[in-house]
Amino acid sequence: MYDPGVVDGYESDVAVTGSDAIDVAPVVDSQDGLDATIYEDRADAHRAFDNRWDDAVLDANRDDDGRLVVRVTAPDGGLETTLLVVQLREALETVEYVERVENADRLEEPPLAVPSGADASPYAEFTYTVLLPLLLFLPAFISGSIVVDSLIEERQRGTLELLRVAPLSFVDVVDAKLVATALLAPLQAIAWLALLAINGTAIANPAALIALVSALSVLVVGIGGVVALSAPDRRQAQLLYSSAIVAALVVSTLLPEHPANTVAKFAIGSATGTTWLSLALYCLLGALAFAAVRIALVRVDHESL
């Protein structure tokens, strides 16, 4: 079903009729798996099709401008129809090629020359549009999950309360945990970008990409921190965190520029004004998320006191 043309030994009988049947039939008959028969009368060709003597009908005629028009009649549905359509498509592509060659002298101007293939990696598109965004975004999402697990576990075991005896304030202690976790993503991003550069993948704006990952990491860690301080247990915290991340991904599709496109544009050096504004937006959202965590920490600290 993926490639019906690879089937060998299957023959289809094709009725060819119309004013240009004599030109089309030899080309169709030369295709593997097709046996063409010319019918002078169009009604006889369709009668043979209705009686299943022939598997398809090709009605070949020229319009007022001299263009060859072939109308195909084929059975409706079935695996045999799929194979027949593939065979007929290849035959008609050959007919089109023959027509172009025979009418080449009628061109008023020579056609444009086709440029030779560029010497580039076939994986370039995958690298910049799929692999690189995945390598940069995944550490940020994992950092948020680590924050959720870490804070929830310390809350449940009571170790977070024990840290109140430290010289630092409760807010400072949790801030240190969040900052340490948020740094994991940009450090991994630096390592990935360096590894890609060593392997010959050019990165045009690594500083912008690191700033983007840092902003997203702070944003995601901030979301994870708020969830961890609000949810009663680990299961609900991870569910809330996952739902928030999925919701953020859905909202990102409504932005003027998708985050993955922002990464690709920075990487290949084609950043636009929208790309830089997107980076500024992520930095602003990261700052707001960090501020939200600080507010939640102050509220939790006052309630504990």
Stockholm file with secondary structure:
# STOCKHOLM 1.0

chainA/1-305         MYDPGVVDGYESDVAVTGSDAIDVAPVVDSQDGLDATIYEDRADAHRAFDNRWDDAVLDANRDDDGRLVVRVTAPDGGLETTLLVVQLREALETVEYVERVENADRLEEPPLAVPSGADASPYAEFTYTVLLPLLLFLPAFISGSIVVDSLIEERQRGTLELLRVAPLSFVDVVDAKLVATALLAPLQAIAWLALLAINGTAIANPAALIALVSALSVLVVGIGGVVALSAPDRRQAQLLYSSAIVAALVVSTLLPEHPANTVAKFAIGSATGTTWLSLALYCLLGALAFAAVRIALVRVDHESL
#=GR chainA/1-305 SS CCCGGGCCSCCEEEEEESTTHHHHHHHHHTSTTEEEEEESSHHHHHHHHHTTSSSEEEEEEECTTSCEEEEEECCSSSHHHHHHHHHHHHHHHHHHHHHHHHTGGGCSSCCCCCCCCCCCCTTHHHIIIIIHHHHHHHHHHHHHHHHHHHHHHHHHHTHHHHGGGSSSCHHHHHHHHHHHHHTHHHHHHHHHHHHHHHTTCCCSCHHHHHHHHHHHHHHHHHHHHHHHHHCSSHHHHHHHHHHHHHHHHHHHTTSSSCHHHHHHHHHHTCCCHHHHHHHHHHHHHHHHHHHHHHHHHHHHHHHHC
#=GC SS_cons         CCCGGGCCSCCEEEEEESTTHHHHHHHHHTSTTEEEEEESSHHHHHHHHHTTSSSEEEEEEECTTSCEEEEEECCSSSHHHHHHHHHHHHHHHHHHHHHHHHTGGGCSSCCCCCCCCCCCCTTHHHIIIIIHHHHHHHHHHHHHHHHHHHHHHHHHHTHHHHGGGSSSCHHHHHHHHHHHHHTHHHHHHHHHHHHHHHTTCCCSCHHHHHHHHHHHHHHHHHHHHHHHHHCSSHHHHHHHHHHHHHHHHHHHTTSSSCHHHHHHHHHHTCCCHHHHHHHHHHHHHHHHHHHHHHHHHHHHHHHHC
//
